């Protein structure tokens, strides 16, 4: 699968997860982002972003960390 198809799939799944809260979409997006982070075509900054996003999406909702404390 091309990296372009992986990016499109990951973005689509992230949006589905954001819009619906679907945990399956989050797990699938995390897997695609992990695959992208392993691609030799990706620069180190993008690799780090993919890894961070993959880890965040793979967390269960009760484990989520909020960026802004309440």
One Martini backbone bead per residue (centre of mass of N, CA, C, O) as a GRO file, in nm:
protein
   70
    1UNK     BB    1   0.098   0.035   0.021
    2UNK     BB    2   0.074   0.352   0.001
    3UNK     BB    3   0.130   0.641   0.171
    4UNK     BB    4  -0.117   0.789   0.065
    5UNK     BB    5  -0.324   0.575   0.157
    6UNK     BB    6  -0.249   0.583   0.456
    7UNK     BB    7  -0.314   0.880   0.507
    8UNK     BB    8  -0.610   0.870   0.419
    9UNK     BB    9  -0.701   0.650   0.617
   10UNK     BB   10  -0.614   0.785   0.881
   11UNK     BB   11  -0.778   1.046   0.852
   12UNK     BB   12  -1.054   0.917   0.825
   13UNK     BB   13  -1.046   0.767   1.105
   14UNK     BB   14  -1.007   1.015   1.281
   15UNK     BB   15  -1.272   1.152   1.198
   16UNK     BB   16  -1.462   0.929   1.286
   17UNK     BB   17  -1.377   0.931   1.579
   18UNK     BB   18  -1.445   1.232   1.634
   19UNK     BB   19  -1.754   1.214   1.540
   20UNK     BB   20  -1.829   0.918   1.708
   21UNK     BB   21  -1.619   0.755   1.906
   22UNK     BB   22  -1.486   0.521   1.763
   23UNK     BB   23  -1.264   0.278   1.868
   24UNK     BB   24  -1.198   0.130   1.605
   25UNK     BB   25  -1.096   0.375   1.446
   26UNK     BB   26  -0.865   0.441   1.639
   27UNK     BB   27  -0.710   0.172   1.611
   28UNK     BB   28  -0.671   0.185   1.303
   29UNK     BB   29  -0.524   0.454   1.294
   30UNK     BB   30  -0.289   0.367   1.473
   31UNK     BB   31  -0.184   0.151   1.279
   32UNK     BB   32  -0.129   0.336   1.038
   33UNK     BB   33   0.065   0.531   1.186
   34UNK     BB   34   0.271   0.316   1.255
   35UNK     BB   35   0.338   0.243   0.963
   36UNK     BB   36   0.431   0.527   0.882
   37UNK     BB   37   0.666   0.550   1.098
   38UNK     BB   38   0.826   0.302   0.938
   39UNK     BB   39   0.888   0.473   0.704
   40UNK     BB   40   1.159   0.581   0.505
   41UNK     BB   41   1.002   0.849   0.386
   42UNK     BB   42   1.008   0.963   0.673
   43UNK     BB   43   1.059   1.202   0.878
   44UNK     BB   44   1.127   1.259   1.207
   45UNK     BB   45   0.894   1.454   1.275
   46UNK     BB   46   0.667   1.280   1.152
   47UNK     BB   47   0.725   1.028   1.311
   48UNK     BB   48   0.663   1.149   1.589
   49UNK     BB   49   0.368   1.224   1.527
   50UNK     BB   50   0.270   0.939   1.463
   51UNK     BB   51   0.341   0.815   1.736
   52UNK     BB   52   0.171   1.003   1.914
   53UNK     BB   53  -0.102   0.949   1.777
   54UNK     BB   54  -0.107   0.645   1.815
   55UNK     BB   55  -0.099   0.645   2.125
   56UNK     BB   56  -0.353   0.816   2.171
   57UNK     BB   57  -0.556   0.632   2.010
   58UNK     BB   58  -0.493   0.364   2.183
   59UNK     BB   59  -0.628   0.474   2.406
   60UNK     BB   60  -0.833   0.485   2.648
   61UNK     BB   61  -1.057   0.708   2.759
   62UNK     BB   62  -0.963   0.687   3.069
   63UNK     BB   63  -0.649   0.764   2.967
   64UNK     BB   64  -0.684   1.040   2.894
   65UNK     BB   65  -0.525   1.345   2.807
   66UNK     BB   66  -0.541   1.673   2.887
   67UNK     BB   67  -0.420   1.977   2.779
   68UNK     BB   68  -0.644   2.114   2.963
   69UNK     BB   69  -0.691   2.208   3.259
   70UNK     BB   70  -0.972   2.235   3.502
   0.00000   0.00000   0.00000
